[in-house]
Amino acid sequence: MAHLHLWAFLQGIGHYPGGWRDPGATPRAVFDLDYYRRIGQLIERGRFDAIVFGDQLQGRGANGHTPARLAIPTLDPITLLSAIAAVTEHVGLVATVSTTYNEPDALADRFATLDRLSNGRAGWNIVTTAHPASAWNFGDDAMPEKSTRYARAAAFVDAASMLWDGALPAAKAPNPPVAIANDWFTLHAALATPRTPQVRPVFVQAGQSPDGRDFAARTAEAIFCPARTIEDGKAFRDDIRARIAKFGRDPDAVKVMPGLSFVLAATEAEAIAKDEALVNLADPAMCIEYLGESLGYYLGDHDPDGPIPRDAILAGTDFPPEDIAKPIDAGVKSGASLVEFAKTFVRVPRGHHVFRGTPEQMADMMGEWIAQGACDGFTLQPAYMPGELELFIDQVVPILQARGLLRTEYEGTTLRDRLGMVA
Amino acid sequence: MTRAPLILSAGIGDARLSDPVWAKEMVALADQARIDLLLLGDGHASPFDPLVVASWLAPHAGSVGLVPTIDTGRDLPFHVARALSALDFLTGGCSGWQPSTLVQPSIGDSVPRGVDFVGATRSLWDSWDADALVIDPTTGVYLDSGKVRRNDYRGDYFRVLGPLNAARPPQGHPVLVQTDADPLWSQVAADVVIIDMDSPKPPPGPKCLLRTYTALAGLDQITQLYRDGIIDGIHLTPPYPRKGLQEFADTMLPALIERGLLPATRPEIQRAGTLRERLGLSVAPHSFHPIQAD
């Protein structure tokens, strides 16, 4: 029977904005090595394929105002994953790294070192970076256009792959020996990295636009996506598999891993009540900060009970105004005050499936998604950390294993082995 | 007044640092040899990433302070500032960095670029105050927004608006190590400098370490220089790291203890304190100055 793949997406202290306030969360511990030792070992007990860290290249908040109520413990992902590699044996380590604000030779060295030290467990979530404030941390005034970012990303992956494969064309000019990799990058032959257990890290991608899906279909070995329902999952997976085939690749060699947030309890009613309580940990002030970050505009100077300051937001946002006008106009039309709008906004799921129910029901749901071809596994996003992840591993994992859906022992050694793929 | 114990430092640039078995053995030997500072990728264009090696070694490092080489000709301050912030958290405040202009082939502006790199990186750390984090689940206050701000660094080579998306490192700034081989050394207010006997005298302030290959031959000289207050420690660059560290632990360490340059056992601060505390360095001052309006 086909195995279900499990990845853990560890975004700070959990997926819910107020999750860090839950008594089962340990918001101070996320700065300590011991926490990651414990989480790494927990995840290996759950027989997950991989730990994934997301990434941002800008400070949290908007207009240079850092939120007071949102948890921001973003230790650098590749540093964390390198340390976790030292305290785990089996789990894959997938780091999100931008192709827009890095260079292929430095990135190739970084992943080659991680792959070697971890005995072949490195993965690269390839992102092009979208937030405009990222540009300002790298000497740019504005982000390059999306199509330009994807063109660079494709050339970047080719260039880095040449370094990992040791496949740089022979040097043409003598001093210094230079090999032209492609239109974007010029690489010295001497930059090729020593071969590592996986040669290349496992390529992961999360693009949603047509450009992004084509890039993923050409490049990725595993794909994140949002899928709120089983139908969403099937539609995405069918589309991406068709694109993969179009590029002459085997669709079975690519794992589709939608995000899955979850709240577990002994009964469904208790899980729903627990979810409500967790959402309510985001108090009105936190909701306004969260909304402000999503709109790229600092809302702290506006009356929470007043109208939504539409014109001020569109004039002052860090984002292109046309990208955020639609949700704001919908809010204005509803007649909601700023704080009412913010509270509603926090409650709207961000496109990912949110499961609420018993461990048995969760295992049923996961089995059903697999059986219906809606995904190859799940990227779990616990509501808060580490309490909710512990519940999953203690209570859902044994059911999945008893049903033959999840491995009981690790097979092979590398992350690519875990995914059941051949290099 | 008794002087601080002799500072012990060692540098490894060997490509085998990306071999997990070898790297773990070296850091264990360094810990056994009571090495305070282990410089990773020291002085070489290494076929590995010293920051990844340092992070991977963090759980194995014991009392050894980890000091990755940072290539100022290739790295970017935003990435480096937060990676080093994470390393400092994961090592409990026992990390440093060696910004280097020597990794890339020398070009005309290597040095001013390196100076600018160090300035940009420090300004990112200063975008967070040390007491910015509150983390009170009851009130829902995670941090004091007034203690995080854009650093708006504008140099000739790097422009970085900030703020950094990572908290100020536990040490404020990780310990900045320089060698006199790098022209950067005299321009960046280093915490520790590594010199040869014939080096020009370093500017006042940093701890001075004498470079030595195996050390035993120079024992009397080291003792005298230390007693005269000319050096604060020694830096080993063993051509064969395993042999060099082992021999140092077996023969040199007892000789240094016998001469009173090191205590017989490590005092508590040597094991539990931050690297700055252990080396007798002050906590990095907060250098943030409000940005003047145009």
Interface residues (C-beta under 8 A of the other chain):
Chain A: G18 W20 R21 D22 P23 A25 P27 R28 F31 D32 L33 Y36 R37 Q56 L57 Q58 G59 R60 G64 H65 T66 P67 A68 R69 L70 A71 I72 P73 T74 L75 D76 I78 T79 L80 S82 A83 A85 A86 V87 Y101 N102 E103 D105 A106 D109 R110 A112 T113 L114 R116 L117 S118 N119 A133 W136 N137 F138 G139 P176 T193 P194 L281 D283 A285 M286
Chain B: A15 S18 D19 P20 A23 P47 F48 D49 L51 V52 V53 S55 W56 L57 A58 P59 H60 D71 R74 D75 L76 F78 H79 R82 A83 S85 A86 L87 F89 L90 T91 G92 P105 S127 I135 P137 T138 G140 V141 Y142 L143 D144 S145 V148 R149 R150 F158 R159 V160 L161 G162 P163 L164 N165 A166 A167
